Amino acid sequence: MTDSSPEISDIEQVLTDEESASLACVLSFNANDPSGAGGLSCDAVAMASVGAHCLPVCTGAYVRDTSSITDFYPLDEEAVNDQARAMAEDVPVQVIKVGFVGTPESLAMIAELADDYDGVPVVAYMPNLSWWEEDKIDAYLDAFRELLLPQTSVLVGHHSTLRRWLLPDWTGERNPGPRDIAKAAAELGVPYTLVTGLPLPEQHIDNVLATPETVLGHEKFERIEAVFAGAGDTLSAALAALLATGMDLPEASSEALHYLDRCLDEGFRPGMGQVIPDRLFWALPEDEESPDEEGSEVHPGADYFEVPFNETKH
């Protein structure tokens, strides 16, 4: 008599397949960062930490240590395109995340892909580019504004970075607020903007999810006295991953900001430069203490997440 019941290994395989199929996937465009502070390694760890799978598409490589970024070697847009198309045609993508791409040509390619996958949300992060040559910054920002912002669902960036980029001719007596920045982004096609690092009294900072019409949510945190690398990549990666799992935008923004705050609180300094967020803080022993990060200096390319640009505190 033949036993027609399924083998245990077959059942386990079915369960494994079902579990794998249910894991949300994010197509992430970013550079390789040899310090591990930001870039693709950051995206992969942060996304896994909050319950999603990263599909990393390499756009180039930084030359950097933990102190500063000194150069960037881009991949050509064909190489970036081939990576992305191969994965997008094989794996269902819930969200597209765009970090540092490096060239206007690659931005154009990503915008075309996003248009082909209309309906897939795009989370775009604009980092501090002060380490780069001015002509390259201008070309990159112009291409980002004209090509990618019309495809972007949520724009993420520090208040000072977004203010200088989107409102360069601001002449008001007060600094532009989150809704002012969101309005400028909306005029370029972005429905939602997450503005970070707004200074508040008593050593606190605010982070605001806004549209031109309203504030959808905000989270206030105590300022941490350190200079971090990789904070913005960590936040945008976590946000993209949480959206991919099906969480709505205000809740995902709140969860991503609280996740980042814990990553910063448990940050560590592996070298002689900036502090790196610990994206696996939840795996630490409970009695392990965070290192003392006082006396950090600001370097070109530092990730000014919590304070206005050009101040010396994180």
PyMOL commands that set and color helices and strands:
alter all, ss='L'
color gray80, all
select helices_A, chain A and resi 8-22+39-49+77-88+104-116+134-151+159-166+178-186+231-244+249-265+281-283
alter helices_A, ss='H'
color red, helices_A
select strands_A, chain A and resi 24-32+52-64+69-74+95-98+122-126+154-158+192-200+204-210+215-222
alter strands_A, ss='S'
color yellow, strands_A
deselect
rebuild
show_as cartoon
